[in-house]
Amino acid sequence: MSPENLILAPIITEKGTFANEKAGQVLFRVREHASKDQIREAIEQLFKVTVVKVRTLNFLGKERRKGLKKGRQMNWKKAYVTLKEGEKIEFFEGL
């Protein structure tokens, strides 16, 4: 699978910004079946940075109900990517 399909989107939140400032970590939403090695290679290819460590978390989709119909949102995975000291990924370069 190509790196563009493996990494879905960066997660830009207050918690993610704090992790970036304190530990040099960047958060990404990735495909549910992606392994840590695949995530590492994809980030290094896409952003031309050196990845030191990758941590992942799996999230179960929430159950939703509308009237009598029940459903479930999709499961998803979050990746905390720790970059080499001094390197960073800029998502909003023009601001």
Residue pairs with C-beta under 8 A, 6 or more apart in sequence:
1 31
1 38
3 41
3 42
3 43
3 45
3 46
4 46
5 31
6 30
6 31
6 34
6 38
6 39
6 42
7 28
7 29
7 30
7 39
7 42
7 43
7 46
8 28
8 29
8 30
8 31
9 28
9 29
10 16
10 26
10 27
10 28
10 29
10 89
10 91
11 27
11 28
11 29
11 78
12 91
13 27
15 27
16 25
16 26
16 27
19 25
19 26
19 27
19 80
20 26
20 88
23 82
24 82
24 83
24 85
24 87
24 88
25 80
25 81
25 82
25 83
26 80
26 81
26 83
26 88
26 89
27 78
27 79
27 80
27 81
28 39
28 43
28 78
28 79
28 81
29 76
29 77
29 78
29 79
30 39
30 56
30 77
30 78
30 79
31 77
32 58
32 74
32 75
32 76
32 77
34 42
34 56
34 77
34 79
36 54
36 56
36 79
39 54
39 56
39 79
39 81
40 51
40 54
40 81
43 49
43 51
43 81
44 50
44 51
47 89
49 83
49 84
49 87
49 88
49 89
50 83
50 84
50 87
51 81
51 82
51 83
51 84
52 82
52 83
52 84
53 81
53 82
54 79
54 80
54 81
54 82
55 79
55 80
55 82
56 77
56 78
56 79
56 80
57 77
57 78
57 79
57 80
58 75
58 76
58 77
59 75
59 76
59 77
59 78
60 75
61 72
61 73
61 74
61 75
61 76
62 72
62 73
63 70
63 71
63 72
63 73
64 70
64 71
64 72
64 73
65 71
83 89
